[in-house]
Amino acid sequence: MNYDRLLALMPAELRGRLEAETVYAPWLRRGQALERLWQDDVVLETVYNRLAPAERTVLDAVVRRIGCEPFDDARLERSVGAALSGAEVQAGFAGIRRKGLVFAFRKSWGELVYLLPEDALPRWQRILYPLLGERAAAERLDPGSIELQAGGGREPVIAIFDILTLIAKQDMKLTKNGTLPKKAVQRLNEGLPWQDECFQGVSLKYAYADVYPLKTALVLDMLLKMGLLEMDDEGLRLQEEQLRAFLHATRARQNERLYRLWKELAFPAYAWQQHAVLLLETIPEGEWFAPEMLLSSLRRYGLAEGAENSDDAAERVRLLREQWLEPLTGLGWLERGCIGLGREGQGGASTYYRWRWRAAGTEGEAVEEMPGAFLVQPDFEILVPPDVPLWVQWELICLCDPPVRDVLSVTKLTKASLKYALEQGRTADDVLYFLEEHAAYGLPDNVRLTVEQWAKPFGKTNLTRVVLLRCADADTAAALTRLPPVSKLLGERIGDMHYVIDENDIKPLAAALEKAGFMAGLPAADPAAGSGGRRYPSLLRDSGQERTQPPREPEFEIDAGTAKGLVYSRHSIAYFQMEARLPEPADLYPDLRDIPAAWLRDYRNYHPSTRKDMVEKAIEMRTLLQIRKDGADVRFAPRKVQETRGTWCMTGLGPAEERSGNAGEIRLLADEWQEMKLILPGINDKY
């Protein structure tokens, strides 16, 4: 879940508290919005530099070991480990929550669960590990030494586009079970170029898994969540407004939306894999890399804990390849290659990848795209370069046979394809203008004349599906003309007892007849209704607009809508209520009133029994003691008290800067320190 979605869910009370944080005051006074600040690396780095040491330690543990998966208090403390006491963890965590770096959600039974925003993780990766993406010259590979094995096919958005055109031309009604018929599923599956074997490592749970193959469910899910399709009880319907906006967007923006959808569906749960994915996104387009290189970079910064030996490292490389790199290859973003035979590119250090279509949304600069044009050949074949805008290709596919996809796609204008376009509401003038407008070298004369000849007979005769009002006899039919509310809804009279009725007037006419004392039966639903009507929408400008002016299209929103798809969410945190209240220091210590004020205020040599009581209270509250030992003041995190040889001792961890995940415990006898004070992080730890 990213910041945009979190802000949409955020209670006004919580937003007000976050905006009151002094760390954001300089920017907010200049009129910048909170959401803009969280998207700015400079702002976040400034915030990080102003965090208390415990807050930095907790944030680093979340970024390093949890990532942007939901977590609870127990996992948080396991991730921080021995670096801080329990009280320090909670105080540090409360501090980063008060700055909006992590958000809390409350489950229905009251338990809190936390989340680092997904689009914050790459920013924290850049801030905390600024050299992570640097690669030594020795790691860069000679492109000429690598043999291409897979990928290199059509652009990712083209596969989605071809499915949209297929849906526009086919009847996509649903069965009684709420699924598409087998033939429709087969057509969709065959229309996708994605190879099934590339998705073998992907574990997605989705509705109707017994009906839809994974790649079919995936494409339907993407189209539904982008708002390009709507599914109701009747079937799948294109949403023309969103379709128009999407196809008029730049190609980079279209691909960015698809990639972000894929990340929402399949982003890994393990933090090390998340960091590997983000590191992958920083690699320039066309530069070969091995998954081992990604893992090696993570290990240098401690982001792949547990991969120290070769077996663990090999397993992680396998997971990264099967769960992320191969699916991206199948979807068209990556190419796979190998050096020599490389065991056919299926594993080992000889397998390499590179971006063919580098995923947008990786903070790259926007590049202005110049629209291309197609070429119309005298033999009616049309050559379509990849830079032809998709809204132009959309109309072209309405006019022509389905394209043969390659680097240069090829389609053909035929008499049958022109007839289909005319049936969809196009006219001969529309067709000729469209071809002339977008053909790089104009329209050959023979093509123009042939289109005019093919289109000339169209419309002289038409087969039309109509609704017929059948009267019992001629007298009844005549009587209806004398009823003004009824007569205005009657169409052409056929014979003595029948009227043609417009489909839009069926229900008003039935109501008017009922009021007049007639009980008209409504027609039964026709399963074929609409199959011969228009369904392929035109994305061209309206005829009333100036043809010389480019159409002004609505901008396609990357995160528009919250439509449901087929693939289930990776986690259910979006269904929980965002916690509006932020923790105060006193909230961390429910028993604060029971603690003698002197224990928190006075740094002195207490009575032996009081000293033991203070140690036990520190253990109970999982907090710290400040003690003076051998003339030095140190903070000590006691873990247990033991009786020994007529006295007692405490065992725990020494100063925070000396602790680590493998730090040994220290044991101190009761008389081995002098002054002492109970420290509660967030209450009295600053003086």
RALINSUL-V306980 format. One record per residue. N is the residue number from 0. RES is the residue in one letter. PHI is phi in whole degrees, -180 to 180 (NA if undefined). Layout:
n:N res:RES phi:PHI
n:N res:RES phi:PHI
This chain:
n:0 res:M phi:NA
n:1 res:N phi:-97
n:2 res:Y phi:-61
n:3 res:D phi:-58
n:4 res:R phi:-68
n:5 res:L phi:-64
n:6 res:L phi:-66
n:7 res:A phi:-67
n:8 res:L phi:-89
n:9 res:M phi:-72
n:10 res:P phi:-65
n:11 res:A phi:-60
n:12 res:E phi:-60
n:13 res:L phi:-68
n:14 res:R phi:-60
n:15 res:G phi:-61
n:16 res:R phi:-65
n:17 res:L phi:-66
n:18 res:E phi:-70
n:19 res:A phi:-83
n:20 res:E phi:-65
n:21 res:T phi:-63
n:22 res:V phi:-65
n:23 res:Y phi:-94
n:24 res:A phi:-56
n:25 res:P phi:-58
n:26 res:W phi:-81
n:27 res:L phi:-65
n:28 res:R phi:-65
n:29 res:R phi:-87
n:30 res:G phi:90
n:31 res:Q phi:-79
n:32 res:A phi:-84
n:33 res:L phi:-59
n:34 res:E phi:-63
n:35 res:R phi:-70
n:36 res:L phi:-65
n:37 res:W phi:-72
n:38 res:Q phi:-100
n:39 res:D phi:-111
n:40 res:D phi:-60
n:41 res:V phi:-64
n:42 res:V phi:-63
n:43 res:L phi:-64
n:44 res:E phi:-67
n:45 res:T phi:-64
n:46 res:V phi:-60
n:47 res:Y phi:-61
n:48 res:N phi:-66
n:49 res:R phi:-97
n:50 res:L phi:-73
n:51 res:A phi:-69
n:52 res:P phi:-54
n:53 res:A phi:-65
n:54 res:E phi:-65
n:55 res:R phi:-64
n:56 res:T phi:-62
n:57 res:V phi:-67
n:58 res:L phi:-62
n:59 res:D phi:-62
n:60 res:A phi:-65
n:61 res:V phi:-64
n:62 res:V phi:-65
n:63 res:R phi:-76
n:64 res:R phi:-114
n:65 res:I phi:-116
n:66 res:G phi:74
n:67 res:C phi:-105
n:68 res:E phi:-93
n:69 res:P phi:-61
n:70 res:F phi:-149
n:71 res:D phi:-116
n:72 res:D phi:-63
n:73 res:A phi:-64
n:74 res:R phi:-68
n:75 res:L phi:-59
n:76 res:E phi:-68
n:77 res:R phi:-65
n:78 res:S phi:-70
n:79 res:V phi:-73
n:80 res:G phi:69
n:81 res:A phi:-83
n:82 res:A phi:-64
n:83 res:L phi:-139
n:84 res:S phi:-74
n:85 res:G phi:-59
n:86 res:A phi:-67
n:87 res:E phi:-64
n:88 res:V phi:-61
n:89 res:Q phi:-68
n:90 res:A phi:-67
n:91 res:G phi:-64
n:92 res:F phi:-68
n:93 res:A phi:-60
n:94 res:G phi:-65
n:95 res:I phi:-75
n:96 res:R phi:-67
n:97 res:R phi:-67
n:98 res:K phi:-101
n:99 res:G phi:73
n:100 res:L phi:-86
n:101 res:V phi:-137
n:102 res:F phi:-117
n:103 res:A phi:-113
n:104 res:F phi:-127
n:105 res:R phi:-108
n:106 res:K phi:-71
n:107 res:S phi:-61
n:108 res:W phi:-95
n:109 res:G phi:101
n:110 res:E phi:-71
n:111 res:L phi:-93
n:112 res:V phi:-133
n:113 res:Y phi:-121
n:114 res:L phi:-151
n:115 res:L phi:-89
n:116 res:P phi:-56
n:117 res:E phi:-63
n:118 res:D phi:-82
n:119 res:A phi:-83
n:120 res:L phi:-59
n:121 res:P phi:-62
n:122 res:R phi:-69
n:123 res:W phi:-69
n:124 res:Q phi:-63
n:125 res:R phi:-68
n:126 res:I phi:-75
n:127 res:L phi:-82
n:128 res:Y phi:-131
n:129 res:P phi:-64
n:130 res:L phi:-99
n:131 res:L phi:-59
n:132 res:G phi:-82
n:133 res:E phi:-73
n:134 res:R phi:-123
n:135 res:A phi:-67
n:136 res:A phi:-60
n:137 res:A phi:-66
n:138 res:E phi:-85
n:139 res:R phi:-80
n:140 res:L phi:-105
n:141 res:D phi:-78
n:142 res:P phi:-57
n:143 res:G phi:-69
n:144 res:S phi:-90
n:145 res:I phi:-110
n:146 res:E phi:-96
n:147 res:L phi:-68
n:148 res:Q phi:-112
n:149 res:A phi:-153
n:150 res:G phi:91
n:151 res:G phi:79
n:152 res:G phi:-87
n:153 res:R phi:-74
n:154 res:E phi:-61
n:155 res:P phi:-52
n:156 res:V phi:-69
n:157 res:I phi:-65
n:158 res:A phi:-62
n:159 res:I phi:-66
n:160 res:F phi:-61
n:161 res:D phi:-64
n:162 res:I phi:-68
n:163 res:L phi:-62
n:164 res:T phi:-68
n:165 res:L phi:-64
n:166 res:I phi:-64
n:167 res:A phi:-64
n:168 res:K phi:-98
n:169 res:Q phi:-112
n:170 res:D phi:-86
n:171 res:M phi:-113
n:172 res:K phi:-78
n:173 res:L phi:-97
n:174 res:T phi:-80
n:175 res:K phi:-63
n:176 res:N phi:-84
n:177 res:G phi:85
n:178 res:T phi:-120
n:179 res:L phi:-73
n:180 res:P phi:-62
n:181 res:K phi:-58
n:182 res:K phi:-65
n:183 res:A phi:-67
n:184 res:V phi:-62
n:185 res:Q phi:-64
n:186 res:R phi:-63
n:187 res:L phi:-64
n:188 res:N phi:-64
n:189 res:E phi:-71
n:190 res:G phi:-79
n:191 res:L phi:-96
n:192 res:P phi:-83
n:193 res:W phi:-67
n:194 res:Q phi:-84
n:195 res:D phi:-59
n:196 res:E phi:-66
n:197 res:C phi:-72
n:198 res:F phi:-108
n:199 res:Q phi:-65
n:200 res:G phi:-89
n:201 res:V phi:-90
n:202 res:S phi:-116
n:203 res:L phi:-114
n:204 res:K phi:-101
n:205 res:Y phi:-148
n:206 res:A phi:-70
n:207 res:Y phi:58
n:208 res:A phi:-64
n:209 res:D phi:-81
n:210 res:V phi:-109
n:211 res:Y phi:-100
n:212 res:P phi:-62
n:213 res:L phi:-56
n:214 res:K phi:-69
n:215 res:T phi:-69
n:216 res:A phi:-62
n:217 res:L phi:-66
n:218 res:V phi:-69
n:219 res:L phi:-64
n:220 res:D phi:-61
n:221 res:M phi:-62
n:222 res:L phi:-67
n:223 res:L phi:-68
n:224 res:K phi:-73
n:225 res:M phi:-82
n:226 res:G phi:78
n:227 res:L phi:-81
n:228 res:L phi:-124
n:229 res:E phi:-130
n:230 res:M phi:-114
n:231 res:D phi:-131
n:232 res:D phi:-64
n:233 res:E phi:-83
n:234 res:G phi:163
n:235 res:L phi:-95
n:236 res:R phi:-130
n:237 res:L phi:-70
n:238 res:Q phi:-101
n:239 res:E phi:-62
n:240 res:E phi:-64
n:241 res:Q phi:-70
n:242 res:L phi:-62
n:243 res:R phi:-60
n:244 res:A phi:-65
n:245 res:F phi:-65
n:246 res:L phi:-73
n:247 res:H phi:-90
n:248 res:A phi:-70
n:249 res:T phi:-66
n:250 res:R phi:-63
n:251 res:A phi:-62
n:252 res:R phi:-70
n:253 res:Q phi:-63
n:254 res:N phi:-66
n:255 res:E phi:-61
n:256 res:R phi:-63
n:257 res:L phi:-65
n:258 res:Y phi:-65
n:259 res:R phi:-66
n:260 res:L phi:-63
n:261 res:W phi:-61
n:262 res:K phi:-63
n:263 res:E phi:-61
n:264 res:L phi:-82
n:265 res:A phi:-126
n:266 res:F phi:-58
n:267 res:P phi:-63
n:268 res:A phi:-85
n:269 res:Y phi:-81
n:270 res:A phi:-61
n:271 res:W phi:-64
n:272 res:Q phi:-70
n:273 res:Q phi:-60
n:274 res:H phi:-66
n:275 res:A phi:-65
n:276 res:V phi:-63
n:277 res:L phi:-67
n:278 res:L phi:-66
n:279 res:L phi:-57
n:280 res:E phi:-68
n:281 res:T phi:-89
n:282 res:I phi:-75
n:283 res:P phi:-63
n:284 res:E phi:-63
n:285 res:G phi:88
n:286 res:E phi:-95
n:287 res:W phi:-73
n:288 res:F phi:-148
n:289 res:A phi:-108
n:290 res:P phi:-59
n:291 res:E phi:-61
n:292 res:M phi:-66
n:293 res:L phi:-62
n:294 res:L phi:-64
n:295 res:S phi:-62
n:296 res:S phi:-64
n:297 res:L phi:-64
n:298 res:R phi:-65
n:299 res:R phi:-61
n:300 res:Y phi:-108
n:301 res:G phi:70
n:302 res:L phi:-97
n:303 res:A phi:-133
n:304 res:E phi:-60
n:305 res:G phi:91
n:306 res:A phi:-113
n:307 res:E phi:-74
n:308 res:N phi:-94
n:309 res:S phi:-65
n:310 res:D phi:-66
n:311 res:D phi:-64
n:312 res:A phi:-64
n:313 res:A phi:-63
n:314 res:E phi:-66
n:315 res:R phi:-69
n:316 res:V phi:-62
n:317 res:R phi:-61
n:318 res:L phi:-63
n:319 res:L phi:-63
n:320 res:R phi:-68
n:321 res:E phi:-75
n:322 res:Q phi:-92
n:323 res:W phi:-136
n:324 res:L phi:-69
n:325 res:E phi:-67
n:326 res:P phi:-59
n:327 res:L phi:-66
n:328 res:T phi:-66
n:329 res:G phi:-63
n:330 res:L phi:-78
n:331 res:G phi:107
n:332 res:W phi:-79
n:333 res:L phi:-112
n:334 res:E phi:-116
n:335 res:R phi:-111
n:336 res:G phi:-144
n:337 res:C phi:-150
n:338 res:I phi:-95
n:339 res:G phi:67
n:340 res:L phi:-71
n:341 res:G phi:53
n:342 res:R phi:51
n:343 res:E phi:60
n:344 res:G phi:68
n:345 res:Q phi:-103
n:346 res:G phi:163
n:347 res:G phi:80
n:348 res:A phi:-70
n:349 res:S phi:-89
n:350 res:T phi:-93
n:351 res:Y phi:-133
n:352 res:Y phi:-135
n:353 res:R phi:-154
n:354 res:W phi:-71
n:355 res:R phi:-92
n:356 res:W phi:-122
n:357 res:R phi:-60
n:358 res:A phi:-62
n:359 res:A phi:-73
n:360 res:G phi:79
n:361 res:T phi:-110
n:362 res:E phi:65
n:363 res:G phi:-79
n:364 res:E phi:-76
n:365 res:A phi:-70
n:366 res:V phi:-114
n:367 res:E phi:-69
n:368 res:E phi:-102
n:369 res:M phi:-95
n:370 res:P phi:-67
n:371 res:G phi:-92
n:372 res:A phi:-135
n:373 res:F phi:-93
n:374 res:L phi:-121
n:375 res:V phi:-97
n:376 res:Q phi:-93
n:377 res:P phi:-59
n:378 res:D phi:-87
n:379 res:F phi:77
n:380 res:E phi:-76
n:381 res:I phi:-124
n:382 res:L phi:-97
n:383 res:V phi:-117
n:384 res:P phi:-66
n:385 res:P phi:-68
n:386 res:D phi:-89
n:387 res:V phi:-71
n:388 res:P phi:-56
n:389 res:L phi:-68
n:390 res:W phi:-69
n:391 res:V phi:-73
n:392 res:Q phi:-62
n:393 res:W phi:-58
n:394 res:E phi:-69
n:395 res:L phi:-62
n:396 res:I phi:-70
n:397 res:C phi:-67
n:398 res:L phi:-87
n:399 res:C phi:-125
n:400 res:D phi:-68
n:401 res:P phi:-55
n:402 res:P phi:-76
n:403 res:V phi:-93
n:404 res:R phi:-84
n:405 res:D phi:-159
n:406 res:V phi:-54
n:407 res:L phi:-112
n:408 res:S phi:-79
n:409 res:V phi:-128
n:410 res:T phi:-136
n:411 res:K phi:-145
n:412 res:L phi:-87
n:413 res:T phi:-126
n:414 res:K phi:-64
n:415 res:A phi:-68
n:416 res:S phi:-69
n:417 res:L phi:-65
n:418 res:K phi:-59
n:419 res:Y phi:-62
n:420 res:A phi:-63
n:421 res:L phi:-65
n:422 res:E phi:-66
n:423 res:Q phi:-89
n:424 res:G phi:100
n:425 res:R phi:-75
n:426 res:T phi:-115
n:427 res:A phi:-60
n:428 res:D phi:-63
n:429 res:D phi:-59
n:430 res:V phi:-64
n:431 res:L phi:-65
n:432 res:Y phi:-63
n:433 res:F phi:-61
n:434 res:L phi:-65
n:435 res:E phi:-67
n:436 res:E phi:-65
n:437 res:H phi:-114
n:438 res:A phi:-86
n:439 res:A phi:-61
n:440 res:Y phi:-121
n:441 res:G phi:79
n:442 res:L phi:-111
n:443 res:P phi:-57
n:444 res:D phi:-59
n:445 res:N phi:-67
n:446 res:V phi:-69
n:447 res:R phi:-61
n:448 res:L phi:-64
n:449 res:T phi:-68
n:450 res:V phi:-61
n:451 res:E phi:-62
n:452 res:Q phi:-67
n:453 res:W phi:-63
n:454 res:A phi:-83
n:455 res:K phi:-58
n:456 res:P phi:-75
n:457 res:F phi:-68
n:458 res:G phi:95
n:459 res:K phi:-69
n:460 res:T phi:-134
n:461 res:N phi:-139
n:462 res:L phi:-94
n:463 res:T phi:-124
n:464 res:R phi:-85
n:465 res:V phi:-130
n:466 res:V phi:-104
n:467 res:L phi:-111
n:468 res:L phi:-91
n:469 res:R phi:-102
n:470 res:C phi:-98
n:471 res:A phi:-68
n:472 res:D phi:-157
n:473 res:A phi:-67
n:474 res:D phi:-63
n:475 res:T phi:-64
n:476 res:A phi:-62
n:477 res:A phi:-69
n:478 res:A phi:-63
n:479 res:L phi:-64
n:480 res:T phi:-70
n:481 res:R phi:-94
n:482 res:L phi:-108
n:483 res:P phi:-53
n:484 res:P phi:-62
n:485 res:V phi:-90
n:486 res:S phi:-62
n:487 res:K phi:-71
n:488 res:L phi:-101
n:489 res:L phi:-84
n:490 res:G phi:-95
n:491 res:E phi:-64
n:492 res:R phi:-87
n:493 res:I phi:-118
n:494 res:G phi:68
n:495 res:D phi:-90
n:496 res:M phi:-128
n:497 res:H phi:-132
n:498 res:Y phi:-132
n:499 res:V phi:-83
n:500 res:I phi:-120
n:501 res:D phi:-67
n:502 res:E phi:-59
n:503 res:N phi:-72
n:504 res:D phi:-100
n:505 res:I phi:-61
n:506 res:K phi:-68
n:507 res:P phi:-59
n:508 res:L phi:-66
n:509 res:A phi:-61
n:510 res:A phi:-67
n:511 res:A phi:-66
n:512 res:L phi:-65
n:513 res:E phi:-64
n:514 res:K phi:-65
n:515 res:A phi:-83
n:516 res:G phi:98
n:517 res:F phi:-101
n:518 res:M phi:-120
n:519 res:A phi:-84
n:520 res:G phi:-81
n:521 res:L phi:-80
n:522 res:P phi:-69
n:523 res:A phi:-69
n:524 res:A phi:-62
n:525 res:D phi:-94
n:526 res:P phi:-60
n:527 res:A phi:-95
n:528 res:A phi:-59
n:529 res:G phi:87
n:530 res:S phi:-68
n:531 res:G phi:-102
n:532 res:G phi:-86
n:533 res:R phi:-76
n:534 res:R phi:-138
n:535 res:Y phi:-90
n:536 res:P phi:-71
n:537 res:S phi:-91
n:538 res:L phi:-105
n:539 res:L phi:-79
n:540 res:R phi:-65
n:541 res:D phi:-66
n:542 res:S phi:-64
n:543 res:G phi:-75
n:544 res:Q phi:-83
n:545 res:E phi:-69
n:546 res:R phi:-68
n:547 res:T phi:-80
n:548 res:Q phi:-98
n:549 res:P phi:-66
n:550 res:P phi:-68
n:551 res:R phi:-97
n:552 res:E phi:-103
n:553 res:P phi:-65
n:554 res:E phi:-75
n:555 res:F phi:-79
n:556 res:E phi:-85
n:557 res:I phi:-60
n:558 res:D phi:-110
n:559 res:A phi:-68
n:560 res:G phi:77
n:561 res:T phi:-129
n:562 res:A phi:-63
n:563 res:K phi:-85
n:564 res:G phi:-116
n:565 res:L phi:-96
n:566 res:V phi:-83
n:567 res:Y phi:-72
n:568 res:S phi:-63
n:569 res:R phi:-65
n:570 res:H phi:-149
n:571 res:S phi:-102
n:572 res:I phi:-64
n:573 res:A phi:-65
n:574 res:Y phi:-90
n:575 res:F phi:-90
n:576 res:Q phi:-87
n:577 res:M phi:-67
n:578 res:E phi:-75
n:579 res:A phi:-83
n:580 res:R phi:-89
n:581 res:L phi:-101
n:582 res:P phi:-72
n:583 res:E phi:-95
n:584 res:P phi:-53
n:585 res:A phi:-66
n:586 res:D phi:-66
n:587 res:L phi:-77
n:588 res:Y phi:-132
n:589 res:P phi:-59
n:590 res:D phi:-97
n:591 res:L phi:-59
n:592 res:R phi:-67
n:593 res:D phi:-84
n:594 res:I phi:-91
n:595 res:P phi:-56
n:596 res:A phi:-59
n:597 res:A phi:-63
n:598 res:W phi:-62
n:599 res:L phi:-90
n:600 res:R phi:-104
n:601 res:D phi:-95
n:602 res:Y phi:-103
n:603 res:R phi:-154
n:604 res:N phi:-88
n:605 res:Y phi:-84
n:606 res:H phi:-60
n:607 res:P phi:-51
n:608 res:S phi:-68
n:609 res:T phi:-68
n:610 res:R phi:-58
n:611 res:K phi:-67
n:612 res:D phi:-61
n:613 res:M phi:-66
n:614 res:V phi:-63
n:615 res:E phi:-65
n:616 res:K phi:-67
n:617 res:A phi:-62
n:618 res:I phi:-66
n:619 res:E phi:-60
n:620 res:M phi:-92
n:621 res:R phi:55
n:622 res:T phi:-121
n:623 res:L phi:-119
n:624 res:L phi:-120
n:625 res:Q phi:-100
n:626 res:I phi:-128
n:627 res:R phi:-108
n:628 res:K phi:-133
n:629 res:D phi:55
n:630 res:G phi:81
n:631 res:A phi:-117
n:632 res:D phi:-92
n:633 res:V phi:-136
n:634 res:R phi:-105
n:635 res:F phi:-129
n:636 res:A phi:-106
n:637 res:P phi:-71
n:638 res:R phi:-114
n:639 res:K phi:-159
n:640 res:V phi:-117
n:641 res:Q phi:-131
n:642 res:E phi:-82
n:643 res:T phi:-156
n:644 res:R phi:51
n:645 res:G phi:77
n:646 res:T phi:-135
n:647 res:W phi:-145
n:648 res:C phi:-141
n:649 res:M phi:-117
n:650 res:T phi:-119
n:651 res:G phi:-176
n:652 res:L phi:-108
n:653 res:G phi:-79
n:654 res:P phi:-54
n:655 res:A phi:-56
n:656 res:E phi:-69
n:657 res:E phi:-101
n:658 res:R phi:-87
n:659 res:S phi:-156
n:660 res:G phi:-61
n:661 res:N phi:-113
n:662 res:A phi:-63
n:663 res:G phi:-78
n:664 res:E phi:-78
n:665 res:I phi:-110
n:666 res:R phi:-116
n:667 res:L phi:-124
n:668 res:L phi:-73
n:669 res:A phi:-60
n:670 res:D phi:-103
n:671 res:E phi:-91
n:672 res:W phi:-139
n:673 res:Q phi:-112
n:674 res:E phi:-63
n:675 res:M phi:-157
n:676 res:K phi:-155
n:677 res:L phi:-82
n:678 res:I phi:-110
n:679 res:L phi:-113
n:680 res:P phi:-53
n:681 res:G phi:93
n:682 res:I phi:-109
n:683 res:N phi:-135
n:684 res:D phi:-91
n:685 res:K phi:-104
n:686 res:Y phi:-150
